[in-house]
Amino acid sequence: MATENIIMAMVKAGGNRQECHEAIRVLSQEAAAVVKEQGRDNDLMERIRRSSYFSPIHGQLDALLEPSGFIGRAPSQVTKFLVEEVKPSLKPYANQLDRISELDL
């Protein structure tokens, strides 16, 4: 998802979609090799930040990679689930929920 956002931003900045896709593919394969062969972290985003090809959108990368842009309706779905499913399920045990319990593993 993040790379698609990067491609769209590059196209808006005047880049060629196919060239951008290829640049990301090459950098992705390089990053994957580092993970698979050296056991290091995936550094794809750092590679994109260092790439002169992506310089037209370097200033937008933090916003494009903002995690909140990838969670969709999850917060409202969790709230709805808690209100409609969890809270009613806990109601019969309301008098026991004030107790402090310990669990030793």
VMD Tcl script that draws the C-alpha trace (Angstrom):
set ca {
  {0.00 0.00 0.00}
  {2.75 2.44 0.87}
  {4.55 1.90 -2.40}
  {1.34 2.52 -4.33}
  {0.98 5.86 -2.52}
  {4.56 6.68 -3.47}
  {3.92 5.79 -7.12}
  {0.78 7.97 -7.19}
  {2.67 10.89 -5.65}
  {5.45 10.51 -8.20}
  {2.96 10.49 -11.07}
  {1.34 13.66 -9.68}
  {4.81 15.19 -9.59}
  {5.25 14.38 -13.28}
  {6.90 10.97 -13.08}
  {6.21 8.03 -15.36}
  {4.18 5.32 -13.64}
  {6.03 2.43 -15.30}
  {9.46 3.87 -14.57}
  {8.46 4.54 -10.97}
  {7.12 1.02 -10.57}
  {10.38 -0.38 -11.93}
  {12.46 1.80 -9.61}
  {10.47 0.56 -6.62}
  {10.74 -3.03 -7.84}
  {14.53 -2.78 -8.06}
  {14.83 -1.15 -4.64}
  {12.42 -3.73 -3.18}
  {14.52 -6.58 -4.48}
  {17.66 -5.01 -3.05}
  {15.97 -4.56 0.33}
  {14.64 -8.14 0.25}
  {18.14 -9.45 -0.43}
  {19.44 -7.63 2.65}
  {16.68 -9.21 4.76}
  {17.10 -12.71 3.35}
  {20.87 -12.88 2.97}
  {22.06 -10.73 5.86}
  {19.17 -11.01 8.30}
  {18.92 -7.25 8.60}
  {15.80 -5.09 8.73}
  {13.88 -4.15 5.60}
  {15.34 -0.81 4.53}
  {13.15 -0.13 1.50}
  {11.95 3.25 2.72}
  {15.50 4.36 3.48}
  {16.50 3.30 -0.03}
  {13.63 5.35 -1.47}
  {14.68 8.34 0.65}
  {18.25 8.05 -0.66}
  {17.23 7.60 -4.28}
  {17.60 10.68 -6.47}
  {14.81 9.30 -8.68}
  {12.33 9.91 -5.86}
  {13.67 13.37 -4.98}
  {10.54 15.13 -6.31}
  {8.55 13.61 -3.41}
  {11.18 13.27 -0.67}
  {9.41 16.05 1.22}
  {6.11 14.14 1.09}
  {7.38 10.74 2.25}
  {6.62 11.21 5.95}
  {3.01 12.12 5.16}
  {2.69 9.31 2.60}
  {3.96 6.79 5.16}
  {1.86 8.04 8.09}
  {0.44 4.85 9.69}
  {-2.98 6.39 10.26}
  {-3.41 6.45 6.49}
  {-3.40 2.65 6.39}
  {-5.88 1.67 9.10}
  {-9.10 2.65 7.38}
  {-12.19 2.16 9.50}
  {-10.47 -0.01 12.12}
  {-10.89 2.46 15.03}
  {-14.65 2.83 14.50}
  {-15.04 -0.92 13.93}
  {-13.26 -1.69 17.21}
  {-15.40 0.80 19.07}
  {-18.57 -0.66 17.59}
  {-17.44 -4.20 18.48}
  {-16.69 -3.19 22.07}
  {-20.06 -1.48 22.48}
  {-22.19 -4.08 20.71}
  {-20.41 -7.33 21.57}
  {-17.91 -7.11 24.42}
  {-19.74 -4.86 26.87}
  {-23.00 -6.84 26.68}
  {-21.02 -10.07 27.15}
  {-19.36 -8.70 30.28}
  {-22.57 -7.39 31.83}
  {-23.40 -10.65 33.70}
  {-19.97 -10.44 35.35}
  {-20.13 -6.74 36.26}
  {-19.98 -7.39 40.01}
  {-16.76 -9.39 39.55}
  {-14.92 -6.94 37.31}
  {-13.92 -4.69 40.21}
  {-11.78 -7.41 41.75}
  {-8.06 -7.47 41.29}
  {-6.77 -10.75 39.98}
  {-3.30 -12.07 39.53}
  {-2.09 -14.62 37.08}
  {1.28 -16.28 37.53}
  {2.70 -18.09 34.56}
}
mol new
graphics top color blue
foreach p $ca { graphics top sphere $p radius 0.5 }
foreach p [lrange $ca 0 end-1] q [lrange $ca 1 end] { graphics top cylinder $p $q radius 0.2 }
display resetview
